[in-house]
Amino acid sequence: MSSVQQHQEELANVNSRNPDVTDAASKVHEYTDLCIQGQISKKEYIELIKDIQRELNINQDMVEQDNLILMNTAINGLINLASLA
C-alpha cells in the first residue's frame, strides 16, 4: 500500500524547467502538510489538489509528459489516501 510519505517523495522528485510544474508540486506538498496538521479539512484538501491536477491536465501540451505522469500518480495516491481516512 502506498503512503503519504511515498507520494511526497514523488512530488519532491519532480524536476522540471517549467515553473508551472514545479509550482504545482510545491503547492500539493504544502497542502498535504496543512491537511496532516489539521489546518485544512480532508474535503478541502482533496478539492485543492484536484484543482491543481485539472489545471495541469488542461495545460498538458505545455508540460513535459514524464513530470505530468509523476504528478498525476502522486496526486491520485494522495486523494485515495485522504478519502480512506
C-alpha beads as a LAMMPS data file, in Angstrom:
LAMMPS data file: protein, C-alpha beads

85 atoms
84 bonds

1 atom types
1 bond types

-500.0 500.0 xlo xhi
-500.0 500.0 ylo yhi
-500.0 500.0 zlo zhi

Masses

1 110.0

Atoms # bond

1 1 1 0.000 0.000 0.000
2 1 1 1.215 3.485 -0.762
3 1 1 1.881 6.088 1.886
4 1 1 1.711 9.854 2.143
5 1 1 5.490 9.889 2.541
6 1 1 5.942 7.893 -0.681
7 1 1 3.790 10.357 -2.633
8 1 1 5.518 13.323 -1.020
9 1 1 8.832 11.851 -2.218
10 1 1 7.409 11.509 -5.745
11 1 1 6.483 15.185 -5.660
12 1 1 9.980 16.063 -4.466
13 1 1 11.380 14.154 -7.471
14 1 1 9.544 16.361 -9.963
15 1 1 12.371 18.127 -11.736
16 1 1 11.073 20.433 -14.410
17 1 1 12.237 23.524 -16.188
18 1 1 8.577 24.539 -16.385
19 1 1 7.773 26.747 -13.366
20 1 1 4.078 25.755 -13.535
21 1 1 5.006 22.142 -12.859
22 1 1 7.399 22.848 -10.020
23 1 1 4.895 25.319 -8.552
24 1 1 2.142 22.711 -8.678
25 1 1 4.328 20.093 -6.979
26 1 1 5.214 22.585 -4.265
27 1 1 1.554 23.529 -3.703
28 1 1 0.443 19.887 -3.429
29 1 1 3.247 19.255 -0.935
30 1 1 2.209 22.331 1.066
31 1 1 -1.494 21.387 1.053
32 1 1 -0.608 17.862 2.163
33 1 1 1.328 19.224 5.124
34 1 1 -1.576 21.547 6.022
35 1 1 -4.024 18.633 5.902
36 1 1 -1.781 16.439 8.052
37 1 1 -1.542 19.290 10.590
38 1 1 -5.339 19.654 10.586
39 1 1 -5.242 23.207 9.248
40 1 1 -7.482 22.282 6.292
41 1 1 -10.139 19.585 6.117
42 1 1 -9.687 16.445 4.036
43 1 1 -12.543 17.537 1.795
44 1 1 -10.938 20.949 1.231
45 1 1 -7.560 19.268 0.662
46 1 1 -8.954 16.921 -1.978
47 1 1 -10.627 19.786 -3.830
48 1 1 -7.470 21.915 -3.744
49 1 1 -5.255 19.210 -5.178
50 1 1 -7.878 18.113 -7.714
51 1 1 -7.927 21.728 -8.940
52 1 1 -4.154 21.595 -9.386
53 1 1 -4.452 18.307 -11.247
54 1 1 -7.163 19.672 -13.552
55 1 1 -5.066 22.737 -14.311
56 1 1 -2.044 20.597 -15.151
57 1 1 -4.107 18.319 -17.362
58 1 1 -5.543 21.301 -19.230
59 1 1 -2.013 22.562 -19.822
60 1 1 -0.552 19.142 -20.610
61 1 1 0.630 20.216 -24.061
62 1 1 2.974 22.678 -22.368
63 1 1 4.191 20.236 -19.707
64 1 1 6.778 17.515 -20.050
65 1 1 4.893 14.230 -20.186
66 1 1 7.062 12.364 -17.643
67 1 1 6.578 15.046 -14.987
68 1 1 2.833 15.180 -15.665
69 1 1 2.601 11.419 -15.168
70 1 1 4.590 11.662 -11.921
71 1 1 2.393 14.490 -10.652
72 1 1 -0.834 12.653 -11.536
73 1 1 0.358 9.467 -9.834
74 1 1 1.277 11.330 -6.649
75 1 1 -1.924 13.390 -6.595
76 1 1 -4.168 10.359 -7.233
77 1 1 -2.413 8.440 -4.460
78 1 1 -2.814 11.307 -2.018
79 1 1 -6.505 11.715 -2.921
80 1 1 -7.066 7.993 -2.366
81 1 1 -5.296 8.062 0.998
82 1 1 -7.250 11.109 2.136
83 1 1 -10.520 9.507 1.060
84 1 1 -9.794 6.348 3.042
85 1 1 -9.082 8.064 6.341

Bonds

1 1 1 2
2 1 2 3
3 1 3 4
4 1 4 5
5 1 5 6
6 1 6 7
7 1 7 8
8 1 8 9
9 1 9 10
10 1 10 11
11 1 11 12
12 1 12 13
13 1 13 14
14 1 14 15
15 1 15 16
16 1 16 17
17 1 17 18
18 1 18 19
19 1 19 20
20 1 20 21
21 1 21 22
22 1 22 23
23 1 23 24
24 1 24 25
25 1 25 26
26 1 26 27
27 1 27 28
28 1 28 29
29 1 29 30
30 1 30 31
31 1 31 32
32 1 32 33
33 1 33 34
34 1 34 35
35 1 35 36
36 1 36 37
37 1 37 38
38 1 38 39
39 1 39 40
40 1 40 41
41 1 41 42
42 1 42 43
43 1 43 44
44 1 44 45
45 1 45 46
46 1 46 47
47 1 47 48
48 1 48 49
49 1 49 50
50 1 50 51
51 1 51 52
52 1 52 53
53 1 53 54
54 1 54 55
55 1 55 56
56 1 56 57
57 1 57 58
58 1 58 59
59 1 59 60
60 1 60 61
61 1 61 62
62 1 62 63
63 1 63 64
64 1 64 65
65 1 65 66
66 1 66 67
67 1 67 68
68 1 68 69
69 1 69 70
70 1 70 71
71 1 71 72
72 1 72 73
73 1 73 74
74 1 74 75
75 1 75 76
76 1 76 77
77 1 77 78
78 1 78 79
79 1 79 80
80 1 80 81
81 1 81 82
82 1 82 83
83 1 83 84
84 1 84 85
